[in-house]
Structure formats: C-alpha cells, structure tokens
Amino acid sequence: MKNFRTVLLLLGFLSCTSHAELSIQITQGVDNPIPISIVPFAWQGSGVLSEDVARIVTSDLEQVGEFRALSPGNMLSLPREESEVFYRDWRTLAQDYLLVGKIDRAPGSQLVQVQYEFFDINREVKLAGEILTGSVTQLRDIAHEISNVVFEIVTGTRGAFTTQILYIVAEENSPGNTTFRLEKSDYDGQRAEVLLESSEPIMSPSWSPNGQDIAYVSFETTLPRIYIQNIATGQRRQITNYPNINSSPVWSPDGSKLAMVLSKDGSPDIYVQDLTTNELIRVTDHPAIDTEPAWTVDGRAISFMSDRTGQPQIYQMELGASSFDVERLTYDCFQCMKGQFLPDGVNLVHVRRETRQSPNYQIAIMNIQTLRVITLTDTSLDESPSVAPNGSMIMYATKYQGRGVLDAVSIDGRVKFRLPSSRGDVREPAWSPFFN
C-alpha cells in the first residue's frame, strides 16, 4: 500500500560556534534487542552527501538499546524500494524489520528528497513510507525523523530523536581562570552550539514548554540573576534582580510562569513569577532551605527539596495553599533531592543517598502511590536528572575518569549510554520538549 507524503523541512538553525564535544557511547543495552536491517540509502545525485542517513538512523536506534542493526556487509541484497524487497532473504538472516530508502536531488536544486519504506519481515507488510524534502544541511534532521517513525511503530512510544539538550561546560584555562559555556545540541550531542559564554558561572538551564526560549542563571554581574533567552534570535532579558539568591528557574507547563528560588526575605524559599504581569507569588515560607522547584504535570503544585527535617527530602505544595499544607514525598532515604515527575505524574525521578554511611548519590524513581523505589544507576556522584519528553530516558550528570560527563539511562534501567566530553566538565543537562 502506497503511503507517501511530502514534508517540507525548512527549519532554521542559529549560526554559532560549534564545539562537537559530545559523542554517544553505548554502555549497556537490552539482553535481546530487536533485529533490524537498515539498508544504506541509494544516492541518485552527483557528488558526495555530507551525511549518511542510514548510518544516523542505525545509530539512533542502537543507542536507545532496543535494536540491533545488521551490518550491511552481511546483507544478501541492497534494495532501494519495495519492488526490490524479497522477504525470504531477510527471514533467512533472522531479521524482524527492514528499512530501505533512496535520496535524489533535482539538477541545480539545493533540495533533496529522501524516500524511505519500512517493512515487517514476518508479516510481509509495509508499515510506513514517506518522501521527506529538505536542504542538504537538513539530512540529519530527516534521518532523526525517520528514526522517530520506526521507533514509534515498533515500540508504541513516540520517538525523541529530534529533541535537543542544554548543558553547561566548564573549561579551566589556567588555575583560577575558567570559561563557562551554555550549549545546545541534538539529543546525541551532535551539532553543538554555544548560546552563552562567560568567565562567570552559568547554572540551571531550563526549556520553555514550546522549546523556543530558555531560562538560566548567570553570574555575569557577579550576582546570581535569572535570564530568559530566545533560541532563534539570541535575544535575552534579565527577569530578576532581587537581593541575594536568584536561582533554579523552571517553566510552568503552560509557559506563563517561572518557579524560582529567592532569598530576598531571608532564607531561600520557592516563588512563582508571572511572565506577563511580573507578579511574584511566594509559595513556601520556612526558615529552612527550600530549593530545586519542579512543577507537577498538571501545573497545580510544585515539588521541592527542603532540609526542614535536618536532611534534604522532597516535598510538594499546591499553589495558593497555606504554608502548613506541605506534603512530604520521600521518607526512606537519608537524603533525597532533585525531584522531577515523569509524564505519568506518578513516578518521581530523583537523586538519593540511601544512608548516612553511603557516599553514593544515585538516580532513582519512586512511585508516590505505592512508594516502590527503583535505583537506576550504580555510579557514585550522579546528579541533575532530566527526563526525555517521551518519558523513556533520563539524562544526568556524573563523573568519569575525573571529568564531568552526561549519562542517560532508560526508566527501567536496562539501557545506558554516555556522552563523554572532549574537554571541560559537562554538567546540568536539560532535555528539550517535543518541538511539534
């Protein structure tokens, strides 16, 4: 069955200095990955393409640990389209799925057409097929879009291969002289772009729900202040200038507000600022330290970390509630921090230190209804978890060979990959929302 549609991908990219610091290394996959064959896409134009679409799709699918791709050298044929596919050849190779495609460009045109078709070998049916159109520079975007389609058809979960991440790079030039960069890249660390560079610390990057703006903390005035920056234009504005601490900005689910930590009235507390009216609402009022706000999925409440019982624990409070109406969420750990809900609104991702004697900080998930806890990581200094928009993976900062790196783990703990840095310490990842 023919199911082709033409999609014009005319996405603009901000032209920035590229560092390409991160490159995925798979550290753990599932025991029985799904066998899939991704045939090299036939190029029907002149010259050499800058990107290998089939290789990018292969990397995407293998990096999430669910798939194992057949090497092209072991394929019995290299079909370009449905008429050239012989299912028995692929069953002989014990393959479950097959992806084929071809790329064409009209003479004198900068646009390419990428036609792909995706097949279920055992049922002998075509599951999807499209023609994606864009410039040569958008081949990586087109490849990620194909990966999304394949992943969703096979797993039933929306793919997140076209998403991006924010992170902070701290690079020591000499003792006492460090450069801080706020960077944005594809989810796999490719096409890194510098959004802000400073000799003063940059912290707590956060995406707006529509993916068009970001918020972060910069010390460029020597004091911590919160800024908002537009991704496309680079235009930025300072939105807080309160005395003392201004930190931890987090967008509300509807994008109209920022939760933040301020100490203008004494100890650090959680506040919410309306981005249209600039109205500031105090959420918590306690002499202890309240910090690390995160919105619930419905936007009606905020979870946060507080040491009001002597050790860091995670609490939750509805907006507009009395300061006495605070719900404690974690009890079974010596220290629990950095709480953030999965999209289901029930499972809380957090950093936990199990006992006073344990030196390890690890990423875990707790179901707030059953109180069941699953510890996902086994390294010792894990922090700053950020959840993929499809809820399937968690990216976090950790240490590897004495350097700050980003790791990712699936929510069941079966799949892990690492984005090691080529230089500097990488920290505080923030996974983007879906862009459409």
TORFI-757498 format. One record per residue (C-alpha): residue number from 1; z, x, y. Coordinates in nm, 2 decimals. Layout:
% TORFI-757498
<drenlo->NUM&up->Z&east->X&north->Y>
...
This chain:
% TORFI-757498
<drenlo->1&up->0.00&east->0.00&north->0.00>
<drenlo->2&up->-0.10&east->0.14&north->0.33>
<drenlo->3&up->0.19&east->0.15&north->0.58>
<drenlo->4&up->0.08&east->0.38&north->0.86>
<drenlo->5&up->0.18&east->0.35&north->1.22>
<drenlo->6&up->0.11&east->0.58&north->1.51>
<drenlo->7&up->0.41&east->0.71&north->1.70>
<drenlo->8&up->0.36&east->0.90&north->2.02>
<drenlo->9&up->0.63&east->1.16&north->2.07>
<drenlo->10&up->0.63&east->1.26&north->2.43>
<drenlo->11&up->0.99&east->1.39&north->2.47>
<drenlo->12&up->1.05&east->1.63&north->2.75>
<drenlo->13&up->1.27&east->1.93&north->2.69>
<drenlo->14&up->1.48&east->2.11&north->2.95>
<drenlo->15&up->1.34&east->2.46&north->3.00>
<drenlo->16&up->1.64&east->2.70&north->2.96>
<drenlo->17&up->1.71&east->3.04&north->2.84>
<drenlo->18&up->1.71&east->3.04&north->2.46>
<drenlo->19&up->1.95&east->3.23&north->2.25>
<drenlo->20&up->1.89&east->3.10&north->1.90>
<drenlo->21&up->2.24&east->3.21&north->1.80>
<drenlo->22&up->2.30&east->2.98&north->1.51>
<drenlo->23&up->2.12&east->2.96&north->1.17>
<drenlo->24&up->2.24&east->2.74&north->0.88>
<drenlo->25&up->2.37&east->2.90&north->0.56>
<drenlo->26&up->2.44&east->2.66&north->0.28>
<drenlo->27&up->2.79&east->2.74&north->0.13>
<drenlo->28&up->2.83&east->2.45&north->-0.11>
<drenlo->29&up->2.62&east->2.17&north->-0.24>
<drenlo->30&up->2.65&east->1.88&north->-0.49>
<drenlo->31&up->2.65&east->1.95&north->-0.86>
<drenlo->32&up->2.34&east->1.75&north->-0.95>
<drenlo->33&up->2.11&east->1.75&north->-0.64>
<drenlo->34&up->1.81&east->1.51&north->-0.64>
<drenlo->35&up->1.49&east->1.69&north->-0.74>
<drenlo->36&up->1.22&east->1.65&north->-0.48>
<drenlo->37&up->0.88&east->1.82&north->-0.42>
<drenlo->38&up->0.77&east->1.88&north->-0.06>
<drenlo->39&up->0.41&east->2.00&north->-0.07>
<drenlo->40&up->0.30&east->2.23&north->0.21>
<drenlo->41&up->0.12&east->2.02&north->0.47>
<drenlo->42&up->-0.25&east->2.09&north->0.49>
<drenlo->43&up->-0.35&east->2.22&north->0.84>
<drenlo->44&up->-0.71&east->2.09&north->0.92>
<drenlo->45&up->-0.74&east->2.25&north->1.26>
<drenlo->46&up->-0.81&east->2.60&north->1.39>
<drenlo->47&up->-0.57&east->2.88&north->1.45>
<drenlo->48&up->-0.21&east->2.90&north->1.31>
<drenlo->49&up->0.06&east->2.64&north->1.38>
<drenlo->50&up->0.38&east->2.75&north->1.54>
<drenlo->51&up->0.60&east->2.55&north->1.30>
<drenlo->52&up->0.58&east->2.48&north->0.92>
<drenlo->53&up->0.65&east->2.11&north->0.89>
<drenlo->54&up->0.71&east->2.11&north->0.52>
<drenlo->55&up->0.95&east->2.40&north->0.54>
<drenlo->56&up->1.15&east->2.24&north->0.81>
<drenlo->57&up->1.18&east->1.92&north->0.60>
<drenlo->58&up->1.28&east->2.12&north->0.30>
<drenlo->59&up->1.55&east->2.30&north->0.50>
<drenlo->60&up->1.68&east->1.97&north->0.64>
<drenlo->61&up->1.71&east->1.80&north->0.30>
<drenlo->62&up->1.86&east->2.10&north->0.12>
<drenlo->63&up->2.10&east->2.18&north->0.40>
<drenlo->64&up->2.28&east->1.85&north->0.35>
<drenlo->65&up->2.33&east->1.94&north->-0.01>
<drenlo->66&up->2.19&east->1.62&north->-0.17>
<drenlo->67&up->1.84&east->1.75&north->-0.26>
<drenlo->68&up->1.69&east->2.05&north->-0.45>
<drenlo->69&up->1.33&east->2.12&north->-0.35>
<drenlo->70&up->1.08&east->2.26&north->-0.60>
<drenlo->71&up->0.92&east->2.59&north->-0.50>
<drenlo->72&up->0.55&east->2.55&north->-0.40>
<drenlo->73&up->0.48&east->2.83&north->-0.64>
<drenlo->74&up->0.59&east->2.61&north->-0.93>
<drenlo->75&up->0.38&east->2.31&north->-0.83>
<drenlo->76&up->0.08&east->2.22&north->-1.05>
<drenlo->77&up->-0.12&east->2.09&north->-0.76>
<drenlo->78&up->-0.10&east->2.07&north->-0.38>
<drenlo->79&up->-0.21&east->1.71&north->-0.29>
<drenlo->80&up->-0.26&east->1.62&north->0.08>
<drenlo->81&up->-0.28&east->1.24&north->0.04>
<drenlo->82&up->-0.22&east->0.96&north->-0.20>
<drenlo->83&up->-0.56&east->0.98&north->-0.37>
<drenlo->84&up->-0.48&east->1.33&north->-0.48>
<drenlo->85&up->-0.14&east->1.25&north->-0.63>
<drenlo->86&up->-0.11&east->1.24&north->-1.02>
<drenlo->87&up->0.23&east->1.12&north->-1.11>
<drenlo->88&up->0.23&east->1.27&north->-1.46>
<drenlo->89&up->0.21&east->1.62&north->-1.31>
<drenlo->90&up->0.53&east->1.56&north->-1.12>
<drenlo->91&up->0.71&east->1.39&north->-1.41>
<drenlo->92&up->0.62&east->1.70&north->-1.62>
<drenlo->93&up->0.81&east->1.90&north->-1.36>
<drenlo->94&up->1.11&east->1.66&north->-1.37>
<drenlo->95&up->1.07&east->1.55&north->-1.01>
<drenlo->96&up->1.21&east->1.23&north->-0.87>
<drenlo->97&up->1.03&east->1.22&north->-0.54>
<drenlo->98&up->0.72&east->1.37&north->-0.38>
<drenlo->99&up->0.63&east->1.42&north->-0.01>
<drenlo->100&up->0.27&east->1.52&north->0.09>
<drenlo->101&up->0.10&east->1.54&north->0.42>
<drenlo->102&up->-0.17&east->1.68&north->0.64>
<drenlo->103&up->-0.19&east->1.79&north->1.01>
<drenlo->104&up->-0.50&east->1.75&north->1.22>
<drenlo->105&up->-0.60&east->1.82&north->1.58>
<drenlo->106&up->-0.90&east->1.70&north->1.77>
<drenlo->107&up->-1.12&east->1.98&north->1.92>
<drenlo->108&up->-0.99&east->2.06&north->2.27>
<drenlo->109&up->-0.68&east->1.85&north->2.24>
<drenlo->110&up->-0.32&east->1.96&north->2.26>
<drenlo->111&up->-0.20&east->1.67&north->2.05>
<drenlo->112&up->-0.16&east->1.69&north->1.67>
<drenlo->113&up->-0.15&east->1.41&north->1.42>
<drenlo->114&up->0.09&east->1.46&north->1.13>
<drenlo->115&up->0.02&east->1.22&north->0.84>
<drenlo->116&up->0.28&east->1.21&north->0.56>
<drenlo->117&up->0.33&east->1.00&north->0.25>
<drenlo->118&up->0.64&east->0.97&north->0.04>
<drenlo->119&up->0.64&east->0.87&north->-0.33>
<drenlo->120&up->0.88&east->0.76&north->-0.60>
<drenlo->121&up->0.76&east->0.95&north->-0.91>
<drenlo->122&up->0.93&east->0.75&north->-1.18>
<drenlo->123&up->0.83&east->0.41&north->-1.04>
<drenlo->124&up->0.49&east->0.54&north->-0.93>
<drenlo->125&up->0.50&east->0.38&north->-0.59>
<drenlo->126&up->0.46&east->0.50&north->-0.23>
<drenlo->127&up->0.78&east->0.44&north->-0.04>
<drenlo->128&up->0.67&east->0.53&north->0.31>
<drenlo->129&up->0.38&east->0.66&north->0.51>
<drenlo->130&up->0.31&east->0.73&north->0.88>
<drenlo->131&up->0.10&east->0.91&north->1.13>
<drenlo->132&up->0.32&east->1.08&north->1.39>
<drenlo->133&up->0.15&east->1.21&north->1.70>
<drenlo->134&up->0.28&east->1.47&north->1.95>
<drenlo->135&up->0.21&east->1.81&north->2.10>
<drenlo->136&up->0.22&east->2.13&north->1.90>
<drenlo->137&up->0.56&east->2.21&north->2.06>
<drenlo->138&up->0.70&east->1.89&north->1.91>
<drenlo->139&up->0.62&east->1.98&north->1.54>
<drenlo->140&up->0.99&east->2.05&north->1.48>
<drenlo->141&up->1.08&east->1.71&north->1.61>
<drenlo->142&up->0.82&east->1.54&north->1.40>
<drenlo->143&up->0.95&east->1.73&north->1.09>
<drenlo->144&up->1.31&east->1.62&north->1.16>
<drenlo->145&up->1.18&east->1.26&north->1.20>
<drenlo->146&up->1.02&east->1.28&north->0.85>
<drenlo->147&up->1.34&east->1.41&north->0.71>
<drenlo->148&up->1.52&east->1.11&north->0.86>
<drenlo->149&up->1.29&east->0.87&north->0.68>
<drenlo->150&up->1.32&east->1.04&north->0.34>
<drenlo->151&up->1.70&east->1.07&north->0.37>
<drenlo->152&up->1.75&east->0.71&north->0.46>
<drenlo->153&up->1.52&east->0.58&north->0.19>
<drenlo->154&up->1.68&east->0.78&north->-0.09>
<drenlo->155&up->2.05&east->0.76&north->0.02>
<drenlo->156&up->2.06&east->0.44&north->0.22>
<drenlo->157&up->2.22&east->0.63&north->0.51>
<drenlo->158&up->2.05&east->0.69&north->0.84>
<drenlo->159&up->1.94&east->1.05&north->0.88>
<drenlo->160&up->2.09&east->1.26&north->1.16>
<drenlo->161&up->1.83&east->1.54&north->1.16>
<drenlo->162&up->1.70&east->1.46&north->1.51>
<drenlo->163&up->2.05&east->1.48&north->1.66>
<drenlo->164&up->2.19&east->1.77&north->1.86>
<drenlo->165&up->2.51&east->1.96&north->1.91>
<drenlo->166&up->2.70&east->2.10&north->2.21>
<drenlo->167&up->2.92&east->2.41&north->2.17>
<drenlo->168&up->3.09&east->2.68&north->2.37>
<drenlo->169&up->3.00&east->3.05&north->2.32>
<drenlo->170&up->3.25&east->3.31&north->2.45>
<drenlo->171&up->3.10&east->3.66&north->2.46>
<drenlo->172&up->3.31&east->3.96&north->2.55>
<drenlo->173&up->3.11&east->4.21&north->2.76>
<drenlo->174&up->3.39&east->4.45&north->2.81>
<drenlo->175&up->3.77&east->4.43&north->2.79>
<drenlo->176&up->3.88&east->4.16&north->3.04>
<drenlo->177&up->3.52&east->4.06&north->3.11>
<drenlo->178&up->3.40&east->3.75&north->2.91>
<drenlo->179&up->3.09&east->3.53&north->2.96>
<drenlo->180&up->3.12&east->3.16&north->2.87>
<drenlo->181&up->2.82&east->2.95&north->2.79>
<drenlo->182&up->2.79&east->2.58&north->2.73>
<drenlo->183&up->2.49&east->2.55&north->2.49>
<drenlo->184&up->2.29&east->2.27&north->2.33>
<drenlo->185&up->2.09&east->2.30&north->2.02>
<drenlo->186&up->1.93&east->2.10&north->1.74>
<drenlo->187&up->2.19&east->2.00&north->1.47>
<drenlo->188&up->2.08&east->2.30&north->1.27>
<drenlo->189&up->2.14&east->2.55&north->1.55>
<drenlo->190&up->1.77&east->2.59&north->1.64>
<drenlo->191&up->1.63&east->2.58&north->1.99>
<drenlo->192&up->1.95&east->2.67&north->2.17>
<drenlo->193&up->1.96&east->2.61&north->2.54>
<drenlo->194&up->2.21&east->2.72&north->2.79>
<drenlo->195&up->2.34&east->2.43&north->3.01>
<drenlo->196&up->2.60&east->2.62&north->3.20>
<drenlo->197&up->2.71&east->2.99&north->3.22>
<drenlo->198&up->3.02&east->3.11&north->3.38>
<drenlo->199&up->3.27&east->3.40&north->3.40>
<drenlo->200&up->3.54&east->3.14&north->3.38>
<drenlo->201&up->3.63&east->2.93&north->3.08>
<drenlo->202&up->3.43&east->2.62&north->2.98>
<drenlo->203&up->3.60&east->2.37&north->2.75>
<drenlo->204&up->3.59&east->2.03&north->2.58>
<drenlo->205&up->3.22&east->1.93&north->2.59>
<drenlo->206&up->3.16&east->1.56&north->2.52>
<drenlo->207&up->2.84&east->1.35&north->2.49>
<drenlo->208&up->2.79&east->1.02&north->2.67>
<drenlo->209&up->2.70&east->0.74&north->2.42>
<drenlo->210&up->2.34&east->0.73&north->2.53>
<drenlo->211&up->2.30&east->1.11&north->2.49>
<drenlo->212&up->2.17&east->1.15&north->2.85>
<drenlo->213&up->2.49&east->1.30&north->3.01>
<drenlo->214&up->2.77&east->1.53&north->2.91>
<drenlo->215&up->3.12&east->1.58&north->3.03>
<drenlo->216&up->3.32&east->1.91&north->3.01>
<drenlo->217&up->3.60&east->2.11&north->3.17>
<drenlo->218&up->3.51&east->2.41&north->3.38>
<drenlo->219&up->3.75&east->2.67&north->3.54>
<drenlo->220&up->3.48&east->2.78&north->3.79>
<drenlo->221&up->3.71&east->2.70&north->4.08>
<drenlo->222&up->3.99&east->2.89&north->3.89>
<drenlo->223&up->4.15&east->2.55&north->3.81>
<drenlo->224&up->4.05&east->2.32&north->3.52>
<drenlo->225&up->3.83&east->2.04&north->3.66>
<drenlo->226&up->3.61&east->1.78&north->3.48>
<drenlo->227&up->3.24&east->1.77&north->3.55>
<drenlo->228&up->2.96&east->1.54&north->3.44>
<drenlo->229&up->2.61&east->1.69&north->3.39>
<drenlo->230&up->2.27&east->1.52&north->3.32>
<drenlo->231&up->2.09&east->1.68&north->3.03>
<drenlo->232&up->1.73&east->1.63&north->3.16>
<drenlo->233&up->1.78&east->1.73&north->3.52>
<drenlo->234&up->2.08&east->1.96&north->3.51>
<drenlo->235&up->2.23&east->1.78&north->3.80>
<drenlo->236&up->2.61&east->1.79&north->3.78>
<drenlo->237&up->2.91&east->1.65&north->3.97>
<drenlo->238&up->3.28&east->1.72&north->3.97>
<drenlo->239&up->3.47&east->1.39&north->3.90>
<drenlo->240&up->3.83&east->1.51&north->3.91>
<drenlo->241&up->4.03&east->1.72&north->4.15>
<drenlo->242&up->4.38&east->1.62&north->4.06>
<drenlo->243&up->4.67&east->1.87&north->4.08>
<drenlo->244&up->4.74&east->2.08&north->3.78>
<drenlo->245&up->4.58&east->1.99&north->3.44>
<drenlo->246&up->4.25&east->1.81&north->3.43>
<drenlo->247&up->4.12&east->1.82&north->3.07>
<drenlo->248&up->3.98&east->1.67&north->2.75>
<drenlo->249&up->3.72&east->1.42&north->2.88>
<drenlo->250&up->3.60&east->1.17&north->2.63>
<drenlo->251&up->3.35&east->0.89&north->2.70>
<drenlo->252&up->3.43&east->0.53&north->2.61>
<drenlo->253&up->3.19&east->0.37&north->2.35>
<drenlo->254&up->3.02&east->0.17&north->2.63>
<drenlo->255&up->2.98&east->0.48&north->2.85>
<drenlo->256&up->3.15&east->0.33&north->3.15>
<drenlo->257&up->3.48&east->0.52&north->3.14>
<drenlo->258&up->3.62&east->0.86&north->3.06>
<drenlo->259&up->3.96&east->0.92&north->2.89>
<drenlo->260&up->4.12&east->1.24&north->3.00>
<drenlo->261&up->4.44&east->1.43&north->3.02>
<drenlo->262&up->4.61&east->1.48&north->3.36>
<drenlo->263&up->4.94&east->1.63&north->3.46>
<drenlo->264&up->4.93&east->1.52&north->3.82>
<drenlo->265&up->5.25&east->1.31&north->3.78>
<drenlo->266&up->5.45&east->1.57&north->3.58>
<drenlo->267&up->5.39&east->1.62&north->3.20>
<drenlo->268&up->5.04&east->1.58&north->3.05>
<drenlo->269&up->4.95&east->1.22&north->2.99>
<drenlo->270&up->4.64&east->1.02&north->2.89>
<drenlo->271&up->4.45&east->0.85&north->3.17>
<drenlo->272&up->4.12&east->0.65&north->3.19>
<drenlo->273&up->3.89&east->0.68&north->3.49>
<drenlo->274&up->3.62&east->0.41&north->3.56>
<drenlo->275&up->3.30&east->0.60&north->3.63>
<drenlo->276&up->3.17&east->0.32&north->3.86>
<drenlo->277&up->3.47&east->0.24&north->4.07>
<drenlo->278&up->3.66&east->0.57&north->4.01>
<drenlo->279&up->3.97&east->0.35&north->3.94>
<drenlo->280&up->4.22&east->0.56&north->3.75>
<drenlo->281&up->4.45&east->0.39&north->3.49>
<drenlo->282&up->4.75&east->0.56&north->3.33>
<drenlo->283&up->4.77&east->0.50&north->2.96>
<drenlo->284&up->5.07&east->0.70&north->2.84>
<drenlo->285&up->5.39&east->0.77&north->3.03>
<drenlo->286&up->5.62&east->1.01&north->2.84>
<drenlo->287&up->5.80&east->1.34&north->2.92>
<drenlo->288&up->5.64&east->1.50&north->2.61>
<drenlo->289&up->5.29&east->1.64&north->2.60>
<drenlo->290&up->5.02&east->1.37&north->2.53>
<drenlo->291&up->4.67&east->1.51&north->2.49>
<drenlo->292&up->4.35&east->1.51&north->2.28>
<drenlo->293&up->4.24&east->1.15&north->2.35>
<drenlo->294&up->3.98&east->0.98&north->2.13>
<drenlo->295&up->3.85&east->0.62&north->2.16>
<drenlo->296&up->3.87&east->0.37&north->1.87>
<drenlo->297&up->3.53&east->0.24&north->1.76>
<drenlo->298&up->3.57&east->-0.09&north->1.95>
<drenlo->299&up->3.69&east->0.08&north->2.27>
<drenlo->300&up->4.01&east->-0.12&north->2.29>
<drenlo->301&up->4.25&east->0.16&north->2.21>
<drenlo->302&up->4.29&east->0.54&north->2.24>
<drenlo->303&up->4.43&east->0.77&north->1.98>
<drenlo->304&up->4.60&east->1.09&north->2.10>
<drenlo->305&up->4.82&east->1.38&north->2.00>
<drenlo->306&up->5.18&east->1.39&north->2.11>
<drenlo->307&up->5.48&east->1.62&north->2.04>
<drenlo->308&up->5.73&east->1.35&north->2.14>
<drenlo->309&up->5.90&east->1.38&north->1.79>
<drenlo->310&up->5.92&east->1.76&north->1.81>
<drenlo->311&up->5.59&east->1.84&north->1.63>
<drenlo->312&up->5.23&east->1.73&north->1.70>
<drenlo->313&up->5.14&east->1.40&north->1.55>
<drenlo->314&up->4.87&east->1.14&north->1.61>
<drenlo->315&up->4.95&east->0.81&north->1.79>
<drenlo->316&up->4.75&east->0.52&north->1.90>
<drenlo->317&up->4.78&east->0.29&north->2.20>
<drenlo->318&up->4.58&east->-0.01&north->2.32>
<drenlo->319&up->4.46&east->-0.01&north->2.68>
<drenlo->320&up->4.69&east->-0.22&north->2.90>
<drenlo->321&up->4.97&east->-0.21&north->2.65>
<drenlo->322&up->5.33&east->-0.12&north->2.75>
<drenlo->323&up->5.43&east->0.25&north->2.72>
<drenlo->324&up->5.67&east->0.13&north->2.44>
<drenlo->325&up->5.38&east->-0.02&north->2.23>
<drenlo->326&up->5.27&east->0.31&north->2.08>
<drenlo->327&up->5.18&east->0.32&north->1.71>
<drenlo->328&up->5.23&east->0.64&north->1.52>
<drenlo->329&up->4.94&east->0.71&north->1.27>
<drenlo->330&up->5.05&east->1.03&north->1.09>
<drenlo->331&up->5.37&east->1.10&north->0.91>
<drenlo->332&up->5.31&east->1.31&north->0.61>
<drenlo->333&up->5.21&east->1.64&north->0.77>
<drenlo->334&up->5.42&east->1.90&north->0.96>
<drenlo->335&up->5.15&east->1.90&north->1.24>
<drenlo->336&up->4.86&east->1.66&north->1.28>
<drenlo->337&up->4.61&east->1.70&north->1.57>
<drenlo->338&up->4.26&east->1.62&north->1.70>
<drenlo->339&up->4.23&east->1.27&north->1.56>
<drenlo->340&up->3.89&east->1.10&north->1.57>
<drenlo->341&up->3.78&east->0.79&north->1.38>
<drenlo->342&up->3.47&east->0.78&north->1.15>
<drenlo->343&up->3.22&east->0.50&north->1.25>
<drenlo->344&up->3.40&east->0.27&north->1.00>
<drenlo->345&up->3.71&east->0.26&north->1.23>
<drenlo->346&up->3.94&east->0.30&north->0.94>
<drenlo->347&up->3.92&east->0.67&north->0.84>
<drenlo->348&up->4.07&east->0.92&north->1.08>
<drenlo->349&up->3.94&east->1.27&north->1.08>
<drenlo->350&up->4.20&east->1.52&north->1.20>
<drenlo->351&up->4.34&east->1.87&north->1.18>
<drenlo->352&up->4.65&east->1.91&north->0.97>
<drenlo->353&up->4.91&east->2.17&north->0.89>
<drenlo->354&up->5.09&east->2.05&north->0.58>
<drenlo->355&up->5.43&east->2.22&north->0.60>
<drenlo->356&up->5.63&east->2.45&north->0.83>
<drenlo->357&up->5.58&east->2.73&north->0.58>
<drenlo->358&up->5.20&east->2.69&north->0.56>
<drenlo->359&up->5.00&east->2.89&north->0.81>
<drenlo->360&up->4.68&east->2.69&north->0.74>
<drenlo->361&up->4.51&east->2.44&north->0.97>
<drenlo->362&up->4.25&east->2.23&north->0.78>
<drenlo->363&up->4.02&east->1.94&north->0.83>
<drenlo->364&up->4.12&east->1.62&north->0.66>
<drenlo->365&up->4.05&east->1.24&north->0.65>
<drenlo->366&up->4.33&east->0.98&north->0.64>
<drenlo->367&up->4.27&east->0.61&north->0.57>
<drenlo->368&up->4.50&east->0.44&north->0.82>
<drenlo->369&up->4.53&east->0.13&north->0.59>
<drenlo->370&up->4.60&east->0.30&north->0.26>
<drenlo->371&up->4.74&east->0.63&north->0.41>
<drenlo->372&up->4.54&east->0.82&north->0.15>
<drenlo->373&up->4.46&east->1.17&north->0.27>
<drenlo->374&up->4.17&east->1.39&north->0.16>
<drenlo->375&up->4.17&east->1.75&north->0.27>
<drenlo->376&up->3.81&east->1.87&north->0.31>
<drenlo->377&up->3.83&east->2.24&north->0.40>
<drenlo->378&up->4.01&east->2.53&north->0.25>
<drenlo->379&up->3.98&east->2.79&north->0.53>
<drenlo->380&up->4.28&east->2.87&north->0.74>
<drenlo->381&up->4.20&east->2.82&north->1.11>
<drenlo->382&up->3.99&east->2.51&north->1.12>
<drenlo->383&up->3.98&east->2.31&north->1.45>
<drenlo->384&up->3.78&east->2.08&north->1.68>
<drenlo->385&up->3.62&east->1.84&north->1.43>
<drenlo->386&up->3.33&east->1.64&north->1.55>
<drenlo->387&up->3.17&east->1.36&north->1.34>
<drenlo->388&up->2.79&east->1.31&north->1.29>
<drenlo->389&up->2.67&east->0.98&north->1.43>
<drenlo->390&up->2.59&east->0.85&north->1.08>
<drenlo->391&up->2.94&east->0.94&north->0.96>
<drenlo->392&up->2.82&east->1.16&north->0.68>
<drenlo->393&up->2.92&east->1.51&north->0.80>
<drenlo->394&up->3.19&east->1.67&north->1.01>
<drenlo->395&up->3.13&east->1.98&north->1.21>
<drenlo->396&up->3.42&east->2.20&north->1.31>
<drenlo->397&up->3.51&east->2.55&north->1.44>
<drenlo->398&up->3.66&east->2.81&north->1.22>
<drenlo->399&up->3.68&east->3.19&north->1.18>
<drenlo->400&up->3.45&east->3.40&north->0.96>
<drenlo->401&up->3.47&east->3.78&north->0.94>
<drenlo->402&up->3.68&east->3.78&north->1.26>
<drenlo->403&up->3.43&east->3.57&north->1.46>
<drenlo->404&up->3.43&east->3.21&north->1.57>
<drenlo->405&up->3.17&east->3.01&north->1.38>
<drenlo->406&up->3.08&east->2.65&north->1.32>
<drenlo->407&up->3.10&east->2.50&north->0.98>
<drenlo->408&up->3.01&east->2.15&north->0.85>
<drenlo->409&up->3.15&east->1.95&north->0.56>
<drenlo->410&up->3.05&east->1.61&north->0.41>
<drenlo->411&up->3.31&east->1.34&north->0.43>
<drenlo->412&up->3.36&east->1.36&north->0.05>
<drenlo->413&up->3.40&east->1.74&north->0.07>
<drenlo->414&up->3.11&east->1.81&north->-0.17>
<drenlo->415&up->2.87&east->1.97&north->0.07>
<drenlo->416&up->2.93&east->2.25&north->0.32>
<drenlo->417&up->2.71&east->2.46&north->0.54>
<drenlo->418&up->2.78&east->2.73&north->0.81>
<drenlo->419&up->2.62&east->2.81&north->1.14>
<drenlo->420&up->2.72&east->3.17&north->1.19>
<drenlo->421&up->2.67&east->3.32&north->1.54>
<drenlo->422&up->2.47&east->3.64&north->1.60>
<drenlo->423&up->2.71&east->3.73&north->1.88>
<drenlo->424&up->3.02&east->3.60&north->2.05>
<drenlo->425&up->3.27&east->3.34&north->1.94>
<drenlo->426&up->3.14&east->2.99&north->1.89>
<drenlo->427&up->3.38&east->2.70&north->1.93>
<drenlo->428&up->3.44&east->2.33&north->2.02>
<drenlo->429&up->3.13&east->2.16&north->1.86>
<drenlo->430&up->3.04&east->1.82&north->1.98>
<drenlo->431&up->2.78&east->1.62&north->1.77>
<drenlo->432&up->2.55&east->1.40&north->1.97>
<drenlo->433&up->2.49&east->1.03&north->1.92>
<drenlo->434&up->2.16&east->0.90&north->1.79>
<drenlo->435&up->1.91&east->0.92&north->2.07>
<drenlo->436&up->1.73&east->0.59&north->1.98>
